[in-house]
């Protein structure tokens, strides 16, 4: 989940992470993790608190003023809950037409990412 604020709305947090915030804590499937007071208030989530409680990595890109919140591997023991990739739409470098990753569904795909830093 990419964040422009460390206090997103409860609905944004839930829809983008799959964690439903209930009075008993953050729940996903059969797993519920109790949250400390103040983790959720006025319809907003304190991402620093949830990241710590759920074992989600949180990193900041200072130059762009954005944060990236990773999966809850600390709670479930798995970095990913599924091997299904999210929909990716990228322009083809040769034609400029949009390529949908889902067009390769059913095939094994290797994604390679590179960064200059």
N, C-alpha and C positions, 0 to 999 in steps of 0.2 A: 504494500500500500504506500503510495506517495502522498506526502502531507505538506501542506503549506502552513499549517498551524499545528501545534501540539495539543490543541483542544478542539478536535473535530466533533461534529454532531454525533449523537448516539446512532442515528440511522445510517450515516455515512460509514462509521466504524463497523457496524454490524454487517452492512451489505458488502463491504469490501474485504472483510476478514472472515466472515462466517461465524463470528462469536456473537451470540445474543446476550445482551446485558439485562439481567433479571435481578430482582431483589436478593436472590441467593448468591449472585456473583456472575461471572462471565461463563456462559455455557455454550458448548458445541457438541452436539450428539449426546452421548452418555456422560461426557466430562463437564463438571462444573467446578470453577475455581473461585473461592471466596475472595472478595475485593475489600480493601480497607476503606474506611469512611473517607469521603471526599474524592474517590476515584471517578465517580460520576456525579455531576451536579449541574443543575439548570440546563439539562438536555445535552450536556457536553461531556466528553471523555478526557481524562488526564492521561495522555498517551504514555508519559514517562512511568506512571504508576502501573498501567496495564502491561506495558512492555516488560517491566520487572516481574510482575506477578505471573504472567503467562510464559515467560522465557522467550520473548520475541526480541530479536536483535533490532536496535534502533540506531541509525547512523544519520549524520547531518552533512549536507553539502552546503557549506557556509556561503560560498560565492553566489549560489542560486537561491539561498534561503529556503531550502526544502529538506525534508527528512524522508527516509525510507524505513518502513516498518516491515520486518521479515516475518516468516511463519513461526508459529508457537511450538518449536521443537522441544523446548524445555518441559512442556506439559505432556505432550503426546509421545515423545521419544522419537518422532519422525520429523524430518525437515519438511517433507511434503506429505499431504494427506492423500494425494492421488498422483498418478503419473500422467494425467491428462493435462496438456498445456493449455493455457488460456488462449483465446483468439488473438492472433497477431495479424495486423494488416500493415504491410510495408510496401513502399514503391519499388518496383523492379528497377535495378540500376541501368539496364539497357533500354527498356521500353518506357519506363516511367509509369506503367500501369500498376494498379494496386494488386498485390499478391496476398491471398488469404492463407494463413497456415492451415486452416481447417480443410483446405483442398487436398491435403496430404493425409487426412484421417484414415486410419487403418494401416498406414505404412510406418516403419521405423524412421525416425527423423533425428538427426544430430544438429543441434544449434550451437554455433560457435560465436562467442562474443569476444570482442577485443577492445581495449581502451589504451590510449597512448600514455597515460600516466602510470 
